[in-house]
Amino acid sequence: MLSFKDLNQQNLRPAQREWAAETAEKIRCKVAETSRHAAGKVPYSTVNGVFDDLSANIDSWCSGFWSALMWLMYTETQDESYAELARGVERKQDRCFRDFIGMSHDAGFRWLPTAVADFRLTGNPDSRQRGLHAATILAGRYIPACQIIRAWDGQPEPGQPDNRGWGIIDCMMNLPILYWATEETKDSRFRQIAMRHADRVMTTFVRADGSCEHIVAFDPDTGEKVRTYGGQGYADGSSWTRGQAWGLYGFTLSYIHTGKIAYLDTAKQIAHYFMANIPESGLIPVDFRQPPEPAWEDSTAAAIAACGLLELARRVDEGERQLYLNGALCLLKALSEKRCVFDLSNEAIVQKCSARYHEERHEYNIIYGDSYFAEAIFKLNGNDFLLW
């Protein structure tokens, strides 16, 4: 496997290396300032350019991404202040365990970039305990008949769909906490559950053209695939871009943690679909199949896909490497030149993010846009730390 330092030296032109270094420095400088302003917060978005605070809603699936950004900054600088800011989030998340709130399929999003990152980087035993606790709860969501991890809780209300057998493409990004749990405990059950989920997603979510469903509903008793839902995309059968990015990066991660070639091939298939649909501008819509107007964007999809493409680039044969690297560069340069704010007029970096197609609010700041953009740029600049 090629290191990111070697990828940088061997596959980037001098001007591209200079751009990556300059962009990484812009991120470091901005976050150095905004992290001081946001001390004690768990940011999600901004209000009048200032970070809001998720602390009262710590059960949000987005609660770990500020910590992710802090640990990334720690790996770049070795500055202990970032570790302490990250741990502040981790400690707040303990309320989720205590009160058993928000314990959905998103355990990986919430505890990989908080507790597990802390343990990997510092050896903190309390963080190890938190990570294993989260992984055990996630494993308990596995539905044997469906061979998937259940997405959300809640009993179906009259007239509403029964979600007991629902799986979503996002969960591919949560599987690494199960792979880590097996590595840490030598208990193979975590890994088995993760791989069975990934195998089922390959056959029921990924379409022949490389695009992905967002939601697939299974009968929780028989495991039969019942139907699909458009979820956060434009419509059933459309192509929600962040979902495509979750699939691209998620299958790449499952390959990294297991070595199963089918996962690598699936990641490539989704990557080819994603790259083939990148607009000439390099700016990513909320859904690749949405109407031309309104032309809503989701910059988070671009940042997440770039991370996956970079991890693919260093794990494929030399003849394929440049294809994925060029795709990541296209996305990252479009973001940095057209959709990033590096001064303090807005505490967030990445602009024009959208959580879903059918919502009243579009094109605002979302913290995982900043987290994945920083992750991708730091990778491109030679940082090998893998949060996931």
C-alpha positions as CSV (number, residue, x, y, z in Angstrom):
1,M,0.0,0.0,0.0
2,L,1.3,3.4,-1.0
3,S,1.6,6.0,1.8
4,F,0.0,9.4,1.2
5,K,3.4,11.0,1.4
6,D,4.5,8.8,-1.5
7,L,1.3,9.4,-3.4
8,N,1.9,13.1,-3.0
9,Q,5.5,12.8,-4.2
10,Q,5.0,10.3,-7.0
11,N,1.6,11.3,-8.5
12,L,1.2,15.0,-7.9
13,R,2.8,17.7,-10.1
14,P,4.8,20.4,-8.3
15,A,2.0,22.9,-8.6
16,Q,-0.5,20.4,-7.2
17,R,1.7,19.7,-4.2
18,E,2.1,23.4,-3.6
19,W,-1.7,23.8,-3.8
20,A,-2.3,20.9,-1.3
21,A,0.3,22.3,1.1
22,E,-1.2,25.8,0.9
23,T,-4.7,24.6,1.4
24,A,-3.8,22.4,4.4
25,E,-2.1,25.5,5.9
26,K,-5.2,27.6,5.3
27,I,-7.3,24.9,7.2
28,R,-4.8,24.8,10.1
29,C,-4.8,28.5,10.4
30,K,-8.5,28.9,10.3
31,V,-9.3,26.1,12.7
32,A,-6.7,27.4,15.1
33,E,-8.8,30.5,15.4
34,T,-12.3,29.1,15.3
35,S,-11.6,26.2,17.7
36,R,-10.8,28.8,20.4
37,H,-14.1,30.6,19.7
38,A,-16.0,27.3,19.8
39,A,-14.5,26.0,23.0
40,G,-17.2,24.0,24.9
41,K,-19.4,23.7,21.9
42,V,-20.4,20.8,19.6
43,P,-20.9,22.7,16.4
44,Y,-23.3,21.6,13.7
45,S,-23.8,24.7,11.5
46,T,-23.5,28.4,11.8
47,V,-25.9,31.3,12.7
48,N,-24.8,34.6,11.2
49,G,-21.4,33.1,10.6
50,V,-20.9,31.8,14.2
51,F,-21.0,28.1,15.1
52,D,-24.1,26.9,16.9
53,D,-24.0,24.2,19.6
54,L,-25.4,20.6,19.6
55,S,-24.5,20.0,23.2
56,A,-28.2,19.9,24.2
57,N,-28.8,17.4,21.3
58,I,-25.8,15.3,21.8
59,D,-27.7,12.3,20.6
60,S,-27.5,13.7,17.0
61,W,-25.7,11.5,14.5
62,C,-23.6,14.6,13.7
63,S,-22.2,15.0,17.3
64,G,-18.8,13.4,16.5
65,F,-17.7,15.5,13.5
66,W,-16.3,18.4,15.5
67,S,-14.2,15.9,17.5
68,A,-13.1,14.4,14.1
69,L,-11.8,17.8,13.0
70,M,-10.1,18.3,16.4
71,W,-8.3,14.9,16.2
72,L,-7.3,15.6,12.6
73,M,-5.8,18.9,13.8
74,Y,-4.0,17.0,16.6
75,T,-2.4,14.7,14.1
76,E,-1.2,17.7,12.1
77,T,0.1,19.7,15.0
78,Q,0.5,17.5,18.1
79,D,-1.2,20.4,20.0
80,E,-2.8,19.0,23.1
81,S,-5.5,21.7,23.1
82,Y,-7.2,19.9,20.2
83,A,-7.1,16.7,22.1
84,E,-8.9,18.4,25.0
85,L,-11.5,19.9,22.8
86,A,-12.2,16.5,21.2
87,R,-12.4,14.9,24.6
88,G,-15.0,17.5,25.7
89,V,-17.3,16.1,23.0
90,E,-16.5,12.5,24.0
91,R,-17.5,13.1,27.6
92,K,-20.7,14.8,26.6
93,Q,-21.6,11.8,24.6
94,D,-21.7,9.7,27.7
95,R,-25.2,10.9,28.3
96,C,-26.3,8.8,25.3
97,F,-25.1,5.7,27.0
98,R,-26.6,6.7,30.4
99,D,-30.0,7.7,29.1
100,F,-29.9,5.3,26.1
101,I,-30.8,8.0,23.6
102,G,-30.0,8.2,19.9
103,M,-28.5,4.7,19.9
104,S,-29.2,4.0,16.2
105,H,-27.0,2.6,13.5
106,D,-24.9,5.8,13.7
107,A,-22.6,4.5,16.4
108,G,-19.6,4.6,14.1
109,F,-20.2,8.2,13.0
110,R,-20.4,9.2,16.7
111,W,-17.7,7.1,18.5
112,L,-15.1,6.4,15.8
113,P,-14.0,10.1,15.6
114,T,-14.3,10.6,19.3
115,A,-13.5,7.7,21.6
116,V,-11.9,5.3,19.2
117,A,-9.7,8.1,17.7
118,D,-8.7,9.1,21.3
119,F,-7.7,5.5,22.1
120,R,-5.8,5.0,18.8
121,L,-3.9,8.2,19.2
122,T,-3.3,8.3,23.0
123,G,-4.1,4.9,24.4
124,N,-6.8,6.4,26.7
125,P,-8.4,3.3,28.4
126,D,-11.7,5.1,29.1
127,S,-12.0,5.8,25.4
128,R,-11.4,2.2,24.6
129,Q,-14.3,1.3,26.9
130,R,-16.6,3.8,25.3
131,G,-15.7,2.6,21.8
132,L,-16.4,-1.1,22.7
133,H,-19.6,-0.1,24.4
134,A,-20.8,1.6,21.2
135,A,-19.7,-1.3,19.0
136,T,-21.6,-3.8,21.2
137,I,-24.8,-1.7,21.0
138,L,-24.4,-1.4,17.2
139,A,-23.8,-5.2,16.8
140,G,-27.1,-5.7,18.7
141,R,-29.0,-3.9,15.9
142,Y,-28.2,-6.7,13.5
143,I,-31.3,-8.4,12.0
144,P,-30.3,-12.1,11.2
145,A,-33.2,-12.7,8.8
146,C,-32.3,-9.6,6.7
147,Q,-28.5,-9.7,7.3
148,I,-28.5,-6.0,7.8
149,I,-28.1,-3.6,10.7
150,R,-31.3,-1.8,11.4
151,A,-31.2,1.9,10.7
152,W,-33.7,3.7,13.0
153,D,-35.8,2.8,16.0
154,G,-39.5,3.6,16.7
155,Q,-42.7,1.7,16.2
156,P,-44.6,2.4,12.9
157,E,-47.5,4.7,13.4
158,P,-50.9,4.1,11.7
159,G,-50.6,4.9,8.0
160,Q,-46.8,5.1,8.1
161,P,-44.3,2.6,6.7
162,D,-43.0,-0.1,9.0
163,N,-39.3,0.7,9.4
164,R,-38.3,-2.3,11.5
165,G,-36.5,-3.9,8.6
166,W,-35.0,-0.8,7.0
167,G,-31.3,-0.5,6.2
168,I,-29.6,2.6,4.7
169,I,-26.5,3.1,2.6
170,D,-25.0,5.5,5.3
171,C,-24.4,2.5,7.6
172,M,-21.5,1.4,5.4
173,M,-19.5,4.2,7.2
174,N,-20.4,2.8,10.6
175,L,-19.1,-0.7,10.0
176,P,-15.4,0.2,10.8
177,I,-16.2,0.5,14.5
178,L,-17.2,-3.2,14.4
179,Y,-14.0,-4.1,12.5
180,W,-12.0,-2.2,15.1
181,A,-13.8,-4.0,17.9
182,T,-12.8,-7.4,16.5
183,E,-9.2,-6.1,16.1
184,E,-9.2,-4.9,19.7
185,T,-11.0,-7.9,21.4
186,K,-10.2,-10.7,19.0
187,D,-14.0,-11.5,19.1
188,S,-14.8,-12.3,15.5
189,R,-18.6,-11.7,15.9
190,F,-18.2,-7.9,15.3
191,R,-16.4,-8.5,12.0
192,Q,-18.9,-11.2,10.9
193,I,-21.8,-8.8,11.5
194,A,-20.1,-6.0,9.6
195,M,-19.2,-8.2,6.6
196,R,-22.7,-9.8,6.4
197,H,-24.2,-6.3,6.3
198,A,-21.7,-5.2,3.6
199,D,-22.4,-8.3,1.6
200,R,-26.1,-7.7,1.7
201,V,-25.7,-4.1,0.7
202,M,-23.7,-5.1,-2.3
203,T,-26.5,-7.3,-3.6
204,T,-29.5,-5.1,-2.6
205,F,-28.4,-1.5,-2.6
206,V,-25.9,-1.1,-5.4
207,R,-27.5,-0.9,-8.8
208,A,-26.0,-2.3,-12.1
209,D,-24.8,1.2,-13.1
210,G,-22.9,1.8,-9.8
211,S,-25.5,4.1,-8.3
212,C,-26.9,3.3,-4.8
213,E,-30.3,3.2,-3.1
214,H,-30.6,5.2,0.0
215,I,-33.2,3.1,1.9
216,V,-34.0,-0.6,1.3
217,A,-36.9,-2.1,3.3
218,F,-36.7,-5.8,4.2
219,D,-39.3,-8.0,5.9
220,P,-37.7,-8.2,9.4
221,D,-39.1,-11.7,9.9
222,T,-38.3,-13.3,6.5
223,G,-35.5,-11.1,5.2
224,E,-37.2,-10.6,1.9
225,K,-36.4,-7.3,0.1
226,V,-39.8,-5.5,0.1
227,R,-39.1,-2.1,-1.6
228,T,-36.8,0.9,-1.8
229,Y,-37.3,4.5,-0.7
230,G,-35.7,7.7,-2.1
231,G,-35.0,8.8,1.5
232,Q,-32.9,12.0,1.5
233,G,-32.6,12.1,-2.3
234,Y,-35.0,13.5,-4.9
235,A,-37.2,10.4,-5.4
236,D,-37.3,6.6,-5.2
237,G,-34.9,5.4,-7.9
238,S,-32.9,8.7,-8.0
239,S,-29.3,9.2,-6.9
240,W,-28.7,11.1,-3.7
241,T,-25.1,12.2,-4.0
242,R,-24.1,11.9,-0.3
243,G,-25.5,8.4,-0.4
244,Q,-23.3,7.6,-3.4
245,A,-20.3,9.1,-1.4
246,W,-21.2,7.0,1.7
247,G,-21.2,3.9,-0.5
248,L,-17.9,4.8,-2.3
249,Y,-16.0,5.5,0.9
250,G,-17.8,2.8,3.0
251,F,-16.9,0.0,0.6
252,T,-13.4,1.2,0.4
253,L,-13.2,1.1,4.2
254,S,-14.6,-2.4,4.3
255,Y,-11.9,-3.4,1.8
256,I,-9.2,-1.7,3.9
257,H,-10.4,-3.6,7.1
258,T,-11.0,-7.0,5.6
259,G,-9.0,-7.3,2.3
260,K,-12.1,-8.7,0.5
261,I,-11.7,-7.9,-3.2
262,A,-15.4,-7.8,-3.8
263,Y,-15.6,-4.7,-1.6
264,L,-12.8,-3.0,-3.5
265,D,-14.6,-3.8,-6.8
266,T,-17.8,-2.4,-5.5
267,A,-16.1,0.7,-4.3
268,K,-14.6,1.1,-7.8
269,Q,-18.0,0.6,-9.4
270,I,-19.6,3.3,-7.3
271,A,-16.5,5.6,-7.8
272,H,-16.8,5.3,-11.6
273,Y,-20.5,6.2,-11.5
274,F,-19.8,9.2,-9.2
275,M,-16.9,10.5,-11.3
276,A,-18.9,10.1,-14.6
277,N,-21.6,12.3,-13.1
278,I,-19.4,15.1,-11.8
279,P,-20.6,18.3,-13.5
280,E,-18.2,20.4,-15.5
281,S,-18.1,22.9,-12.6
282,G,-16.9,20.2,-10.2
283,L,-19.8,21.2,-7.8
284,I,-22.0,18.4,-6.7
285,P,-25.8,18.6,-6.6
286,V,-27.9,17.1,-3.8
287,D,-29.1,14.3,-6.2
288,F,-27.5,13.4,-9.6
289,R,-31.0,12.9,-10.9
290,Q,-32.7,16.0,-9.5
291,P,-34.4,18.5,-11.8
292,P,-32.2,21.2,-13.4
293,E,-33.9,23.9,-11.2
294,P,-33.6,24.6,-8.4
295,A,-29.9,23.6,-8.8
296,W,-29.3,22.8,-5.1
297,E,-25.8,21.6,-4.1
298,D,-24.4,19.4,-1.4
299,S,-20.7,20.2,-0.9
300,T,-20.5,17.5,1.8
301,A,-21.0,14.8,-0.9
302,A,-17.9,16.1,-2.8
303,A,-15.7,16.1,0.4
304,I,-16.8,12.6,1.4
305,A,-16.3,11.2,-2.1
306,A,-12.9,12.8,-2.3
307,C,-11.8,11.0,0.9
308,G,-12.9,7.7,-0.6
309,L,-11.3,8.3,-3.9
310,L,-8.0,9.2,-2.2
311,E,-8.1,6.0,-0.2
312,L,-8.8,4.0,-3.4
313,A,-5.9,5.7,-5.2
314,R,-3.3,4.4,-2.9
315,R,-4.7,0.8,-2.8
316,V,-5.1,0.1,-6.5
317,D,-2.6,-0.8,-9.2
318,E,-0.3,1.9,-10.5
319,G,-2.1,2.0,-13.8
320,E,-5.4,2.9,-12.1
321,R,-4.1,5.3,-9.5
322,Q,-4.2,8.5,-11.4
323,L,-7.9,8.0,-12.3
324,Y,-9.0,8.1,-8.7
325,L,-6.5,10.8,-7.7
326,N,-7.7,13.0,-10.5
327,G,-11.3,12.6,-9.5
328,A,-10.5,13.6,-5.9
329,L,-8.5,16.6,-7.1
330,C,-11.4,17.8,-9.3
331,L,-13.7,17.8,-6.3
332,L,-11.3,19.3,-3.8
333,K,-10.2,22.1,-6.1
334,A,-13.8,23.0,-7.0
335,L,-14.6,23.2,-3.2
336,S,-11.5,25.1,-2.3
337,E,-11.8,27.7,-5.1
338,K,-15.6,28.1,-5.1
339,R,-17.2,26.9,-1.9
340,C,-14.7,27.5,0.9
341,V,-14.3,30.4,3.2
342,F,-10.8,30.6,4.8
343,D,-11.2,33.9,6.6
344,L,-13.2,34.5,9.7
345,S,-16.3,36.0,8.0
346,N,-17.8,32.6,8.7
347,E,-16.5,30.1,11.3
348,A,-17.3,27.2,8.9
349,I,-15.0,26.4,6.0
350,V,-17.2,24.6,3.5
351,Q,-20.3,26.3,2.1
352,K,-23.4,25.2,0.3
353,C,-24.2,21.9,2.0
354,S,-27.6,20.3,2.1
355,A,-28.8,17.6,4.4
356,R,-31.5,16.3,2.1
357,Y,-33.4,17.2,-1.1
358,H,-36.8,17.7,0.4
359,E,-36.3,20.2,3.2
360,E,-37.0,23.9,3.6
361,R,-33.4,24.8,4.1
362,H,-30.6,24.2,1.6
363,E,-27.0,25.2,1.0
364,Y,-25.9,26.0,4.5
365,N,-22.8,25.0,6.6
366,I,-22.7,21.5,8.0
367,I,-19.8,20.4,10.2
368,Y,-19.1,17.1,8.4
369,G,-18.4,19.2,5.3
370,D,-15.5,20.8,7.1
371,S,-14.4,17.5,8.7
372,Y,-14.3,15.5,5.5
373,F,-12.8,18.4,3.5
374,A,-10.0,18.7,6.1
375,E,-9.5,14.9,6.1
376,A,-9.1,14.8,2.3
377,I,-6.7,17.8,2.1
378,F,-4.6,16.5,5.0
379,K,-4.5,13.0,3.2
380,L,-3.5,14.7,0.0
381,N,-0.7,16.5,1.8
382,G,0.7,13.3,3.3
383,N,-1.3,12.5,6.5
384,D,-1.9,8.7,6.8
385,F,-4.1,8.8,9.9
386,L,-7.4,6.9,9.2
387,L,-10.2,8.1,11.4
388,W,-12.5,5.4,10.1
